[in-house]
Amino acid sequence: MSVQTKLLTVDEFWRLYGDHFDEVIDGVRPNYELINGEAVDVPMPGLEHGEIQMMLGAQLLAFVVPKKLGKVYSEVHSELAKDTLRVPDIAFISSAKVKLITDRKKFVPFAPDLAVEIISPSNTATEMEQKIALFFSAGTRLVWLVYPDMKKVTVRRPDGTAYDVPFTGTLDGGDVLPDLAIPVSSIFPEEPAAQSAQE
C-alpha cells in the first residue's frame, strides 16, 4: 500500500519516515520500504517467519563473527538505487563493505553481499522476482529464498542460475561465505507437540 504520492529519493524517504518506523498508526506499526520512489507499507511478518529468521540468522552469526568476515543484519534497509530501499529478512555484508558505512543510524548505502528472503503467503512470484532483480542489479552476490511451507531453500545467483536445497540438504555460502554449511532442517522450527486431553 502506498503512503504518499510524490516520488522520493532515499534521503527524502529517510527524512520523512526514518524516525517513525516504530510508531503505531491507527493500531498498526507500519513497515515502510521505498520502491521506485514510492513509500510502501509492506506486510508484517508472522511468528513462523520470525522464528526461521532467528534460527538462520544465529547460524550465520556463529560462522561470521569468529572469523571477522563482516556483519549479519536482520531487516535493515538497503539502498538498491537512488529511489529504492528494500529490506531483506537477513543480510550479510562483508567486512570490506562494512567499513564504507559512515552513518550507522541510517540505512545501508549499498546492496548486501547475501540477501535472505523468507517467503510469506502474501509474497507473489512477480514481486519476489522484481526484488531479486533489484538486489542483483545493485551488486548482491547471492540470494537465498526460504520456503517455510515446502521446507526448502532456493539459491539464486546473479548469472541466472538457481537450485533448490531440500529439507535433508545442506546450504553453503558459495564464494560469498566459503566453508559455510547449514543443514536446511536446522532452520525450520519443529511443530509444537499437541497437548494431551488431560492438560
Order of alpha helices (4+ residues) and beta strands (2+ residues): alpha-beta-beta-alpha-beta-beta-beta-beta-alpha-beta-alpha-beta-beta-beta-beta-beta
